Amino acid sequence: MRTVDEHPLLVRDFALMHRYFSDVRVTYYGLFSVASALVPSRISEIVYTAGKAVDSVVLGLPYVKRFAWHALLTFKV
């Protein structure tokens, strides 16, 4: 669900950020933990906690980060 001019961040978007900022830091969140939104509310906290634990390991692997649902971007000029 997004507007016509929105899209998930792509590799080329990050390359563009590096052209305009001296320091670009990206922290990724939510790969398996987002599954908690798909389960009944009575077990969603358990699924979220387990998903965060899996995320902390899996998101440290190369090439997996770009599949995360959320990213926190910090820029320095």
N, C-alpha and C positions, 0 to 999 in steps of 0.2 A: 504494500500500500504506500504509494508515493505519488508526488506530482509528476508532471511530464518532464520537468527539468531536473529531477532528482535521479540518482543511481547509486548503487553500492560503490564504495571506494574501490578503485582499480589500481593496479600496479602503476599505471601511467599517472594517476592522480598523486601518488606519493613522490614520483619523480618530479612532478611539477612543484610540489611543496619544497623539495630540496633545492630547487632553482631559486626560490625567493626567500628562504629562511636559512640562517647559518646552522641552526640546530633543530631537527625535527625528531621528536620522540613519540612513539606510539606504544600504548599499553593495551593489550587485547583482553577482552572478557567475553564470556558467554558462548561456549560452543556446545557443551553437553548440558550445562546448567539451564539453558533456555527450555529444555524438555519439560521443566516443571510447569510451564504454562499449558502443557498439553494433557496433564493428568488431573484427576479429581483433586479438589482443594484439600481434602483430608490427608493426602500423601504428598502434596506439592512441596512442602518444606523439606521432607526427607529426600525427595528427588533432586531438589535444588542443592541441598548440602552435598549429596553424593556427586552431583554434576560439577559443582565447584571444585571438589577434590580431584576429579578426573581432569577438569580444565587446567588446574595448576600444573599437571604433568604434561598433558598433551599439547597445550599451547606453548610449551617450551621447545617443542620439536620444530625443526626447520620446515618451512612451507605450509605448516598447518595454521599458523596465525591468521592468514588472510581469510580463513573460513569462519572466524569468530563473528558473533552477532553484533558486538559492540566494540568500539575502539575509542580510547581517550587520547587525543592528540594535543601535544604541547609544542609550541613554536617559539623560537628566539630569533630576533632580527640580527 
